[in-house]
Amino acid sequence: MIDDFKSPVSRKPKGIEPLANINTNEPAILDEPITEGAATASPEAYEPAQAPASSAINASWQSPDSSNEVPSDQGDSAEQQTNDSQAPKKRFHISWPPSKRQKIIGSVLAVVLAFGLGALYTHFHHTKPVVAETVKPKVVKKVAPPKIIYSTLTGLPVADDSVNQRPVVATMIENSLDARPQSGLDQAGIVFEAIAEGGVTRFMAVFQDTQPSYIGPVRSARPYYVQWALGFDAAYAHVGGSPDALNDIKSWNVRDLDQFHNGGSYQRISSRYAPHNVYTSVTTLAQLAQSKGYNTSTYTGFSRKADQPYKAPTPATATQPAKTNDTRTAANTIDMIFSGPAYNSHFDYDASTNSYKRSEAGQPHMEADASGKQTQITPKVVVAMVVPMVRGALDASGAYYSDYNPVGTGQIFVFQDGTVTQGTWSKASINASLSFNDASGQPLKLNRGQTWIGAITAAGNVQYK
């Protein structure tokens, strides 16, 4: 590093003469003019034998740019070069003002020093003892999926449980030729079908989670319909009834909504003739029921399940027979025989909706809303229920009303998912809920949606393929 501060040109040190008389008033001659020939003299000629210490210090701090130095461009002899190589090397010294290189080195040293001092200060004055933290495992809270509330009547999802607290309304709907197309049947949760009289079938539509504003035509009561309604703790809407039915309604303490005593809740439309023109709405009937204190209904609904459409077997090939893992019995068409062509019912399975399109009298069974728009009735589940028929009371014309025995047990054929399952129905008492069981005695689960129940008098009266 000492060499870094040597002059790029080799120069000989200038001799300094000692002061002749330091105490005299004569000025001391410090510098002598150097003649051109003096450059060849030896260094000893310009140095005193004993130079004062102060003179040596002054010489060491003398600027390399001083005018007293001998220029090196005059050429040195070989002897001078030899003497120069034998001369002692200059020690490190700092010039003033500092050179550019010295400024850079000084700046770097200052930065390093400042950084080091700052690091030491931070370490000894701001370093906190490291305390090992206990890392608690993150607890992931499981968010429960929203609870789905299902209708007790249909098994379909409903907005909230208040729907299941509504009173069930069971309404008698006529099926004579003059009553077609009916209104409101497509929105009923459950529909019962049986012969009323003279081979003419009649429906009892049961509502709770659905409340259509236009249903009819409403007709008279029959004892077996009353007993099915009691199984749902329903308010029973009708227009009069057979003698047995009217007596049973009183003796069984039925929640009676007879039009004879509640005419303001029904209306007669002008587009049809009496007695096929009495209409109402489920909302109106529910309000009528609540006004009588029938605020809710307590009953046991059918067991329900999700749809499971039938999987047809794979087609047979020349080397492989048809295969399927679905062991259920397929049933794509259903026929129920009640009395004759005008009242026998037919159902065709619709795989696209996993439901059944209903027909009667050889035509699609249509229903009409208040505007006259018609749609085909398509229940989700069809049940053929074998119920014994007994002779009922005489009607006004002297003919006997039809009657069934709905209490007890019997055979059923349940059609859903394009299949048929055989089981049994049971109703322990007049007020007991109707239930369906499979061959092993377990509850036979039905698809969610409308269930259409036809009461036939013999197992042979239902045909399917």
C-alpha positions as CSV (number, residue, x, y, z in Angstrom):
1,M,0.0,0.0,0.0
2,I,3.0,2.3,0.5
3,D,3.8,2.1,-3.2
4,D,0.3,3.3,-3.9
5,F,1.3,6.8,-2.8
6,K,4.7,6.9,-4.7
7,S,5.0,9.5,-7.4
8,P,4.6,7.9,-10.8
9,V,8.0,9.4,-11.6
10,S,11.1,8.5,-9.6
11,R,12.4,11.6,-7.9
12,K,15.3,12.2,-5.6
13,P,14.7,13.8,-2.2
14,K,15.9,17.3,-1.9
15,G,18.5,18.0,0.6
16,I,17.6,20.3,3.5
17,E,20.4,22.5,4.9
18,P,20.4,23.0,8.7
19,L,19.8,26.5,9.9
20,A,23.1,28.2,10.3
21,N,22.2,30.1,13.3
22,I,18.8,29.5,14.7
23,N,19.1,32.3,17.2
24,T,20.2,35.0,14.8
25,N,18.0,37.4,13.1
26,E,19.3,36.4,9.7
27,P,16.8,34.4,7.8
28,A,17.5,30.8,7.3
29,I,17.9,29.6,3.8
30,L,15.8,26.5,3.5
31,D,15.9,26.0,-0.2
32,E,18.7,26.4,-2.6
33,P,18.4,26.7,-6.3
34,I,19.2,23.4,-7.9
35,T,21.3,23.7,-10.9
36,E,21.1,21.3,-13.7
37,G,24.3,19.6,-12.8
38,A,23.2,19.0,-9.3
39,A,21.0,16.2,-10.4
40,T,24.1,14.1,-10.8
41,A,25.3,14.6,-7.3
42,S,24.8,11.9,-4.7
43,P,22.1,12.1,-2.1
44,E,24.6,12.6,0.6
45,A,25.6,16.0,-0.7
46,Y,22.2,17.4,0.1
47,E,21.5,15.8,3.5
48,P,23.1,17.1,6.7
49,A,24.9,14.7,9.0
50,Q,22.3,15.2,11.7
51,A,19.0,16.8,10.7
52,P,16.8,18.1,13.4
53,A,13.7,16.0,14.1
54,S,11.4,18.8,13.1
55,S,13.1,19.1,9.8
56,A,12.5,15.4,9.2
57,I,8.8,15.6,10.0
58,N,8.4,18.6,7.7
59,A,10.1,16.7,5.0
60,S,7.9,13.6,5.4
61,W,4.7,15.7,5.0
62,Q,6.0,17.7,2.1
63,S,3.7,17.5,-0.9
64,P,4.9,15.5,-3.8
65,D,3.8,18.4,-6.0
66,S,6.3,20.8,-4.4
67,S,8.3,23.0,-6.7
68,N,11.5,22.1,-5.0
69,E,11.5,18.5,-6.4
70,V,13.7,17.8,-9.3
71,P,11.8,16.9,-12.4
72,S,12.5,13.4,-13.6
73,D,12.2,14.1,-17.3
74,Q,15.8,15.3,-17.5
75,G,17.0,11.7,-17.5
76,D,18.9,9.8,-14.8
77,S,22.3,8.2,-15.3
78,A,22.9,4.5,-14.5
79,E,24.5,5.5,-11.3
80,Q,21.5,7.5,-10.2
81,Q,19.3,4.5,-11.0
82,T,21.5,2.3,-8.9
83,N,21.4,4.7,-6.0
84,D,17.6,5.0,-6.3
85,S,17.2,1.3,-6.0
86,Q,19.3,1.2,-2.9
87,A,17.4,4.1,-1.3
88,P,15.0,3.3,1.5
89,K,11.2,3.0,0.4
90,K,8.9,5.7,1.4
91,R,6.5,5.0,4.3
92,F,2.7,5.4,3.9
93,H,1.6,9.0,4.2
94,I,-1.6,10.9,3.7
95,S,-1.5,13.9,1.5
96,W,-3.7,16.9,1.9
97,P,-5.9,17.6,0.2
98,P,-6.5,13.8,-0.3
99,S,-6.3,12.4,-3.7
100,K,-9.4,10.8,-5.4
101,R,-8.2,7.3,-4.5
102,Q,-7.8,8.3,-0.9
103,K,-11.3,9.7,-0.8
104,I,-12.8,6.5,-2.1
105,I,-10.9,4.4,0.4
106,G,-11.9,6.7,3.2
107,S,-15.5,6.6,2.2
108,V,-15.5,2.8,2.1
109,L,-13.9,2.7,5.5
110,A,-16.4,5.1,6.9
111,V,-19.3,3.1,5.7
112,V,-17.9,-0.1,7.0
113,L,-17.2,1.5,10.3
114,A,-20.7,3.0,10.6
115,F,-22.3,-0.3,9.7
116,G,-20.2,-2.1,12.2
117,L,-21.0,0.3,15.0
118,G,-24.7,0.2,14.1
119,A,-24.7,-3.6,14.2
120,L,-23.0,-3.6,17.6
121,Y,-25.4,-1.1,19.0
122,T,-28.4,-3.0,17.7
123,H,-27.1,-6.3,19.0
124,F,-26.3,-5.1,22.6
125,H,-29.2,-2.6,23.1
126,H,-32.1,-4.0,21.0
127,T,-31.8,-7.7,20.8
128,K,-34.5,-9.4,22.9
129,P,-34.1,-12.9,24.1
130,V,-35.7,-15.4,21.8
131,V,-38.5,-17.1,23.5
132,A,-39.7,-20.3,21.9
133,E,-43.3,-20.0,21.0
134,T,-45.7,-22.8,21.3
135,V,-47.3,-23.3,17.9
136,K,-50.9,-24.2,18.4
137,P,-52.4,-26.4,15.8
138,K,-55.0,-24.5,13.6
139,V,-58.4,-25.8,14.4
140,V,-60.5,-26.0,11.3
141,K,-64.2,-25.6,12.1
142,K,-66.4,-27.9,10.1
143,V,-69.3,-26.0,8.7
144,A,-72.4,-28.3,8.8
145,P,-74.3,-28.2,5.5
146,P,-77.7,-26.5,5.7
147,K,-80.3,-28.8,7.1
148,I,-82.9,-29.8,4.5
149,I,-86.5,-29.9,5.7
150,Y,-88.8,-32.3,3.9
151,S,-92.5,-32.3,3.6
152,T,-94.2,-34.9,5.8
153,L,-96.8,-35.5,3.1
154,T,-94.7,-35.6,-0.1
155,G,-91.1,-35.9,1.0
156,L,-90.2,-32.9,-1.1
157,P,-87.9,-30.1,0.3
158,V,-89.8,-27.2,1.8
159,A,-88.8,-23.7,2.9
160,D,-89.1,-24.4,6.6
161,D,-90.8,-26.6,9.2
162,S,-93.8,-24.2,9.4
163,V,-95.1,-25.9,6.2
164,N,-95.4,-29.2,8.1
165,Q,-97.4,-27.4,10.8
166,R,-100.2,-26.4,8.4
167,P,-103.4,-28.3,8.6
168,V,-103.8,-31.1,6.0
169,V,-106.8,-30.5,3.7
170,A,-108.4,-33.5,2.0
171,T,-110.9,-32.6,-0.8
172,M,-113.3,-34.7,-2.7
173,I,-112.9,-34.2,-6.5
174,E,-115.4,-35.5,-9.1
175,N,-114.4,-37.8,-12.0
176,S,-117.6,-38.1,-14.1
177,L,-117.4,-37.3,-17.8
178,D,-119.0,-33.9,-17.1
179,A,-116.3,-33.1,-14.5
180,R,-113.3,-33.4,-16.8
181,P,-110.8,-31.8,-16.9
182,Q,-110.5,-31.3,-13.2
183,S,-108.5,-28.6,-11.4
184,G,-105.8,-28.9,-8.7
185,L,-105.2,-32.7,-9.0
186,D,-101.7,-32.2,-10.4
187,Q,-100.6,-30.2,-7.3
188,A,-102.0,-32.6,-4.7
189,G,-99.4,-34.4,-2.5
190,I,-101.4,-37.7,-2.5
191,V,-104.5,-38.7,-4.5
192,F,-106.8,-41.6,-3.7
193,E,-109.0,-43.1,-6.4
194,A,-111.9,-45.5,-5.9
195,I,-115.4,-46.2,-7.2
196,A,-118.0,-43.9,-5.7
197,E,-121.2,-45.3,-7.3
198,G,-122.4,-46.9,-10.5
199,G,-118.8,-47.6,-11.6
200,V,-117.9,-43.9,-11.6
201,T,-114.6,-43.3,-9.8
202,R,-113.9,-40.3,-7.5
203,F,-110.7,-38.8,-6.2
204,M,-109.7,-37.5,-2.8
205,A,-106.9,-35.0,-3.2
206,V,-104.7,-34.4,-0.1
207,F,-102.8,-31.1,0.3
208,Q,-100.4,-29.6,2.8
209,D,-97.1,-28.2,1.3
210,T,-98.9,-27.1,-1.9
211,Q,-101.8,-24.7,-1.9
212,P,-103.4,-24.4,-5.3
213,S,-105.8,-21.5,-5.7
214,Y,-108.3,-23.3,-7.9
215,I,-109.5,-26.9,-7.2
216,G,-112.7,-28.7,-8.2
217,P,-115.3,-29.7,-9.0
218,V,-115.9,-30.7,-5.3
219,R,-118.4,-33.5,-4.7
220,S,-119.8,-35.7,-1.9
221,A,-118.3,-37.8,0.8
222,R,-118.0,-41.5,1.2
223,P,-117.1,-43.5,4.4
224,Y,-113.8,-45.0,3.1
225,Y,-112.5,-41.7,1.9
226,V,-113.3,-40.3,5.4
227,Q,-111.3,-43.0,7.0
228,W,-108.3,-42.4,4.7
229,A,-108.6,-38.7,5.5
230,L,-108.6,-39.5,9.2
231,G,-105.2,-41.2,8.8
232,F,-103.7,-37.8,7.9
233,D,-105.6,-35.9,10.6
234,A,-107.0,-33.9,7.8
235,A,-109.8,-31.3,7.5
236,Y,-112.3,-32.9,5.1
237,A,-113.8,-30.8,2.4
238,H,-116.9,-32.1,0.5
239,V,-120.4,-31.2,-0.7
240,G,-122.8,-33.4,1.2
241,G,-122.3,-37.2,1.1
242,S,-123.9,-40.6,1.3
243,P,-126.1,-41.3,4.4
244,D,-123.4,-43.5,5.9
245,A,-120.7,-41.0,5.3
246,L,-122.6,-38.1,6.9
247,N,-123.3,-40.2,10.0
248,D,-119.7,-41.3,10.2
249,I,-118.4,-37.8,10.0
250,K,-120.3,-36.9,13.1
251,S,-119.6,-40.0,15.1
252,W,-115.9,-40.1,14.2
253,N,-115.4,-36.4,15.1
254,V,-114.1,-35.6,11.6
255,R,-112.7,-32.1,11.0
256,D,-115.7,-31.3,8.8
257,L,-115.6,-28.6,6.1
258,D,-118.9,-29.5,4.4
259,Q,-120.0,-27.0,1.8
260,F,-123.5,-27.2,3.2
261,H,-122.5,-25.5,6.3
262,N,-119.6,-23.3,5.0
263,G,-120.9,-22.0,1.7
264,G,-118.8,-18.8,1.9
265,S,-115.6,-20.9,1.4
266,Y,-116.9,-22.3,-1.9
267,Q,-118.1,-20.9,-5.2
268,R,-120.1,-22.1,-8.2
269,I,-118.6,-21.3,-11.5
270,S,-120.8,-20.3,-14.5
271,S,-118.9,-22.4,-17.1
272,R,-120.4,-25.7,-15.8
273,Y,-123.8,-26.9,-14.8
274,A,-124.6,-28.1,-11.2
275,P,-123.7,-30.3,-9.5
276,H,-120.3,-30.2,-11.4
277,N,-119.5,-26.6,-10.8
278,V,-118.4,-26.2,-7.1
279,Y,-114.8,-24.9,-6.7
280,T,-112.6,-23.6,-4.0
281,S,-108.9,-23.1,-3.1
282,V,-106.7,-24.8,-0.6
283,T,-105.8,-21.5,1.0
284,T,-109.5,-20.8,1.6
285,L,-110.1,-24.2,3.1
286,A,-107.0,-24.0,5.3
287,Q,-108.2,-20.7,6.7
288,L,-111.6,-22.2,7.3
289,A,-110.0,-25.1,9.1
290,Q,-107.9,-22.8,11.3
291,S,-111.0,-20.8,12.1
292,K,-112.5,-24.0,13.6
293,G,-109.4,-24.7,15.6
294,Y,-107.9,-27.2,13.2
295,N,-104.5,-25.4,13.2
296,T,-102.2,-28.3,12.5
297,S,-102.3,-32.1,11.6
298,T,-100.5,-34.9,13.4
299,Y,-99.8,-38.0,11.4
300,T,-97.1,-40.4,10.1
301,G,-96.1,-39.9,6.5
302,F,-94.8,-42.5,4.1
303,S,-91.1,-43.4,4.2
304,R,-89.3,-41.6,1.3
305,K,-86.2,-42.0,-0.7
306,A,-84.3,-40.4,-3.6
307,D,-85.0,-41.4,-7.2
308,Q,-83.2,-44.6,-8.4
309,P,-84.2,-45.0,-12.1
310,Y,-84.1,-48.6,-13.4
311,K,-80.9,-49.5,-15.3
312,A,-81.9,-51.6,-18.3
313,P,-79.7,-54.6,-19.2
314,T,-76.9,-54.2,-21.8
315,P,-78.0,-55.5,-25.2
316,A,-77.2,-59.1,-26.0
317,T,-74.6,-59.9,-28.6
318,A,-73.8,-62.9,-30.7
319,T,-71.5,-64.2,-27.9
320,Q,-72.8,-62.6,-24.8
321,P,-76.3,-62.6,-23.3
322,A,-77.9,-59.4,-22.0
323,K,-76.5,-58.4,-18.6
324,T,-77.7,-56.1,-15.8
325,N,-76.8,-55.5,-12.2
326,D,-80.3,-54.2,-11.5
327,T,-82.4,-57.1,-10.1
328,R,-85.6,-55.1,-9.9
329,T,-88.6,-55.9,-12.1
330,A,-89.1,-53.3,-14.9
331,A,-92.5,-51.9,-15.4
332,N,-93.1,-49.3,-18.1
333,T,-96.8,-49.4,-18.5
334,I,-99.6,-49.9,-15.9
335,D,-103.3,-50.6,-16.2
336,M,-105.8,-50.5,-13.3
337,I,-109.2,-51.9,-14.0
338,F,-112.0,-50.2,-12.0
339,S,-115.3,-50.7,-13.9
340,G,-115.0,-50.0,-17.6
341,P,-113.2,-48.1,-20.4
342,A,-114.4,-44.7,-19.3
343,Y,-112.9,-45.1,-15.8
344,N,-110.1,-47.6,-16.1
345,S,-106.7,-45.8,-15.7
346,H,-103.5,-46.2,-17.6
347,F,-99.9,-45.0,-16.8
348,D,-96.8,-44.7,-19.1
349,Y,-93.4,-44.5,-17.5
350,D,-91.5,-41.3,-18.6
351,A,-87.7,-42.0,-18.1
352,S,-86.9,-38.3,-18.7
353,T,-88.8,-37.2,-15.6
354,N,-88.8,-40.6,-13.8
355,S,-92.6,-40.2,-13.4
356,Y,-95.8,-41.7,-14.9
357,K,-98.1,-40.0,-17.4
358,R,-101.7,-40.8,-16.5
359,S,-104.5,-41.5,-19.1
360,E,-108.2,-42.5,-18.8
361,A,-110.8,-43.3,-21.4
362,G,-108.0,-43.7,-23.9
363,Q,-106.9,-40.1,-23.5
364,P,-104.2,-38.2,-21.5
365,H,-105.7,-37.2,-18.2
366,M,-105.6,-33.4,-18.3
367,E,-106.2,-30.9,-15.6
368,A,-107.0,-27.2,-16.1
369,D,-106.0,-24.1,-14.1
370,A,-108.2,-21.1,-13.6
371,S,-107.1,-19.6,-16.9
372,G,-108.0,-22.8,-18.8
373,K,-104.4,-23.9,-19.4
374,Q,-104.2,-27.7,-19.4
375,T,-101.4,-30.0,-18.4
376,Q,-101.2,-33.8,-18.1
377,I,-101.2,-35.4,-14.7
378,T,-97.8,-37.1,-14.0
379,P,-97.5,-38.7,-10.5
380,K,-94.0,-39.7,-9.2
381,V,-95.3,-42.9,-7.6
382,V,-98.3,-45.1,-8.6
383,V,-99.7,-47.6,-6.0
384,A,-102.3,-50.3,-6.8
385,M,-103.8,-51.1,-3.4
386,V,-106.1,-54.2,-3.2
387,V,-109.0,-53.3,-0.9
388,P,-112.1,-55.5,-0.4
389,M,-115.4,-53.9,-1.4
390,V,-118.5,-54.2,0.6
391,R,-122.1,-53.1,-0.1
392,G,-122.9,-49.6,1.1
393,A,-126.1,-47.8,1.7
394,L,-128.8,-47.1,-0.9
395,D,-128.7,-43.8,-2.7
396,A,-131.7,-41.7,-3.7
397,S,-132.3,-43.7,-6.8
398,G,-132.4,-47.0,-4.9
399,A,-128.9,-48.1,-6.0
400,Y,-126.2,-49.0,-3.5
401,Y,-123.3,-46.8,-2.8
402,S,-120.0,-48.4,-3.2
403,D,-118.0,-49.1,-0.1
404,Y,-114.6,-50.5,0.8
405,N,-113.1,-51.7,4.0
406,P,-109.9,-49.5,4.4
407,V,-109.0,-50.9,7.9
408,G,-106.8,-54.0,8.0
409,T,-104.2,-55.1,5.6
410,G,-103.9,-56.1,2.0
411,Q,-101.6,-56.5,-1.0
412,I,-100.0,-53.6,-2.9
413,F,-98.1,-53.0,-6.1
414,V,-95.8,-50.0,-6.0
415,F,-94.6,-48.6,-9.3
416,Q,-91.6,-46.1,-9.2
417,D,-88.3,-45.7,-11.0
418,G,-89.7,-47.7,-13.9
419,T,-90.0,-50.8,-11.7
420,V,-92.6,-52.6,-9.6
421,T,-92.3,-53.8,-6.0
422,Q,-94.9,-55.9,-4.2
423,G,-95.7,-55.5,-0.6
424,T,-98.5,-54.9,1.9
425,W,-100.6,-52.0,3.1
426,S,-101.9,-51.7,6.6
427,K,-104.2,-49.4,8.6
428,A,-104.7,-50.5,12.2
429,S,-107.8,-48.4,12.9
430,I,-110.1,-45.8,11.5
431,N,-107.8,-43.0,12.8
432,A,-104.5,-44.8,12.2
433,S,-102.1,-43.7,9.4
434,L,-101.9,-45.8,6.3
435,S,-98.5,-47.5,5.8
436,F,-96.7,-49.5,3.2
437,N,-94.3,-52.4,3.9
438,D,-92.1,-54.5,1.6
439,A,-92.1,-58.3,1.5
440,S,-89.8,-58.5,4.6
441,G,-92.0,-56.2,6.6
442,Q,-89.8,-53.1,6.4
443,P,-91.2,-49.7,5.4
444,L,-91.4,-49.6,1.6
445,K,-89.8,-46.2,0.7
446,L,-91.4,-44.1,-1.9
447,N,-89.9,-41.5,-4.2
448,R,-90.4,-37.9,-3.2
449,G,-93.3,-36.3,-5.0
450,Q,-96.9,-37.0,-5.7
451,T,-98.2,-40.5,-4.9
452,W,-101.3,-41.8,-6.8
453,I,-103.2,-44.6,-5.0
454,G,-105.8,-46.6,-6.8
455,A,-108.1,-48.9,-4.7
456,I,-108.7,-52.1,-6.8
457,T,-110.8,-55.0,-5.6
458,A,-108.4,-57.8,-6.7
459,A,-104.8,-58.3,-7.6
460,G,-105.7,-59.3,-11.1
461,N,-107.1,-55.8,-11.7
462,V,-103.6,-54.4,-12.1
463,Q,-101.5,-55.3,-15.1
464,Y,-98.1,-54.1,-16.0
465,K,-95.2,-54.8,-18.4
